[in-house]
């Protein structure tokens, strides 16, 4: 399906970026890190490495990607247009080339997966994940073993893995589970706080963002925590609701602060040694729910984004 949205215009004035690098002096100092990124949340936009909004979408979103073809794939927050939430794929000019309207309380996940399908999760009395074809037909349906007393705190950034299973953070249950397409749970780990993002790394470990715990942990396949970072490890305590997380190819980790307000740190990049090497602030009020780092100093992030 294809239709045209109203003109997509920049929503914000240029931002101020707080750029931080490891200590260095003289002409051999490394260049300051700069990123462009997609932000989803109360406002949806792409901000370039100079701090300018270069693209925006007129609705609040939960999750999103810039696809290899340049399209934007978004999980749309419930509202008048999408009472049960939804998922859309739009071109840079705003043409809608895929649309799915949720049938329950919320759609909190979207991901382009194999065979030209779209993965979404629905929160509600029947929490589930779906793989949809390009006509919106359900091809795969997996019932999720989540509590139903609080729909909003059922699941977040579900991702399909290379082995065909699905990694599902379940907030109020405080557990990350791996489900097969048949619905069997083949791996799980309990988390110290509500998990929001779960990323299966190439070494088999899983990186988990723990929302209001202001905590990110990395666990091995046995569930043992092998790395973690909290505000106690970082100057200025920049983490404020650690929702979205992305692991970059160089091993650095970027963490959003969803509850950050205007002029507060909204994104923080740290090394494995927990050194802060980049932060982002801007004068707008909405925080960033999740994000995708698109490039570093003009070089696109290589490979499939780990987010």
N, C-alpha and C positions, 0 to 999 in steps of 0.2 A: 504494500500500500504506500501511496505517496501523496503528500499534501504539503502545502507551504505554510510555515509559521509566519507570524508578523516579524518585521525586521528585528534582527538580534543586535542590540546595541550595547556598547560598554556601559556597565552599571556603576563604576567607581572612578574616582580620580586616581591619578598615579599614586602608587604606594611608596612608603619609605622602607628600605630593606636594611636590616642590621646584618652586616656581613662580618663573620668572624673567621680567622684562620689561626692555625698553630703558630706559636711565637717564632718569628724570623726577622732578621734585620738585614739591611743593605740591599744591593741590587739583585741578589740571589733569592730574595723572598718569593715564595710561591704566589701565583695570582690568587686574588680573593675568589672564593667559590661563588658562582651565580647559577641559579636554576630557573628554568621555566617550568610551570606545573599546571595541571588541571585541579581545580578545587570543587568538591561537592559539599553541599550543606545548605544553610539558609540562603546562600547565593551560589550560583553555579557559573564558573568562569575559567578562562585560561589567562594566566598572567605570565608575561615574558620575563626574561632575565633582567630587564631594565625596570621592572616593577609596573609596567603598563598592562591594563586589561586589553587583550586582543580579540577575545570572543566571550560571549555570555549566552546563557539559556534562561528564559524568563520564568522558570519554576525552581522551587527547592528540590534538592535531590539527596539520595542516600548513598549512592555508590556510582562509579562511572569510570570510563576508559576512553582514551584516544586510541582508536584502532589503527592498525598498520595502513589502512586506506585513507586515513584522515578523518573518518566519521567519528562521532561521539556517541558512545553507548552509555545510557544513563538509567538508573533506578530512580523513579520520580516519587516524591513524597505525596502521600494522600492529600487530596484537596478537592475542590469543585470539579476539576477536569478528570481527576483519577480518585474517586471516593475510596477505592481499595488500594491505592498506590498503583504503580505501573512501571513499565520499561519502554524506552524509546531509543531508536538509533536515528540520529540526525546528521545531515551533511553540514559542513562548515557554514553554508548559507542558510541553514534552518529547515531544509527539506526533510520531512519524516519518511524514512524508508522501512522502518519496522516499528510496530506499536503493540503493546500488550497491556490490557487493563486488568489489574488484580481483582480477585473474586472474594477476598477476605478483608483483613484489617490493614495490612501493609505489605509492600514489596520492598525488601531491604537489601537485596543482592541482585546484581546483574553481571554476567560474564559471557563473552563469546567463546563457545567451545567447539569441539570438533564436529565435522559434518555440517557446518554452517548453521549451527543451532545456538540458541540463547538460553543460558541458565538463569533462573530466578528463584528466589525463595518467597513464600507467602507466609505471613504470620496470621494467626487466627485460631479458631477452635480446632482446625485441622492443619497444624503446622506441617509444611511440606516444601520440598524443592522440586522444580520442574525443569525439564529440558523441552524447549519449544522449537518447532520448525519456523521457517520464515513467514508462514501464514498464521502463526499463533497457535497451531495445533500442539497438544501435549504429546510428546514422543516418549518421555521418561517421567515417571512420578515416583517420588520416594517420600513416604511418611516419616516425619522426624519425631523422635522420642523426646519431646520438650514439654515443660509445664504449660498449662493453658490458662492459668488464672491471670496472667499479665502478658497479653499478646505482644506488647512493645518490647518486652525483655525476653523474647524467645530465641531469636537467632540474629546474626548479623552477616559478616562478610564470608559467605560460603564460597568455596572454590573447588572446581573440578581438578583432580590430580592427574598426573600422566599415566597412572595405573588404572584410571577409569573410575576410581572412587571419589567421594566428596568429603572435604574437610569443613566441618560446621562448628563455629563458635556458638555456644548456647549460654546466654548471659546469666539469667537468674539461676539456672542450674549449676553455674560455675564449672562448666566442663566443655572441652573441645572433643568432638567425636568424629571419627572417620566412618562413613557409611558406604556400603557397596550399592550399586544400582538396584539390587534386590532388597535393600533396606536393612541389611545386617550391619551391626556395629563391629568393626574389626580392629579398632584402636580407639582409645580415649585417654584423656589426662584431665585430672581435676586442677583447677586454677585457683590461686589465692584470692583473686577478685574477678569480677565479671569479665569474661573474654569477649573482645569485639572483633579483632583481626587475628587470623591464624594463617600462617604462611609456611608451607612445606618447602624446606630448603633442599638444595642439591645434595647435601651430605646426609639427608634423612632426618635432620633435626627439624623442629617446628618453632617458629617465632610467633609469639602471642602478645598482642596489646591488650592490657587489662584496664580499660576505661577509667572509672573513678578511683581505682587504686593508684593511678599515675605511675604505672609500672609496665615494663616490657620484659618478658622472659623468653629465653630460648631453652627448649627441653630436647633431650635426646629421645630415640625411639622407645627407651624404657620409661620415659616420663621424668627423668631426673633433670633438674634445672642446671644447665651448664654455663649460662650467662644471664645476667639481668641488669637492668638500669632503673633507677628511681630518681626522684628529685634530690635525694640525699647525696647522689653522686655528681650532681651538676650545679655549677654556679648559677645563682639567681632562681633556682627551682622553677624551670620554665615549663614543665609538663603540667597541664591542667585539663584532665580528662583525656587519657591516652587512647583515643579511638583508632584512627587509621595509622598504619605503620607500613613502611616500605624498606626492604633491604636492597641496597644498590649493588651493582657489580663489583665495586671496590671494597665491599664488606661493610661500608658505613650503613647506619640505620637512621631513617628519618621518621619522626614521630609528630603527629598532630596534637594540638591542644584544643579540643573542640569547644571548651568553655571559655577560651581566651576572648577578651573584648578588644575594642579598638586600641591600637598602639601597644598591645601586649604581644608576646611571642606566640605565634600560631603554628609555626613549624620549626623543628629543631633537628639538625643533623649531627650525629655523634659517631666517633670512631669506635672500633672494638675496645680501645683503651678508655672509652667514655670521655673523650675530649670533644668539646663542642667546636665544630668547624663551620657551621652556617646556621643562621636563624632567619626567620621571616616575620616581619611585623607589617601591619597596614592600618590605616585610620578608619576602617569599616568595622561595624559592630558584629556581624555574623561570624561565628567561628567556622572552622573547617572540619567537617564530619569525616571525610576521607579525601584522598588526593592521589595524584600520579605525577611523580617527578618525570619530566619529559626530556630534559637535557641538562648537561653540566658544562658551563662555559661554552655553549653553542654546539656541543657534541651530543647527539641523541643517546639516551640510555640504551645500551645494547641488550638484546635478548628479550624474552618475555618478562614484563615487569613482575617482580615479586612483591605483591601487595594484597 
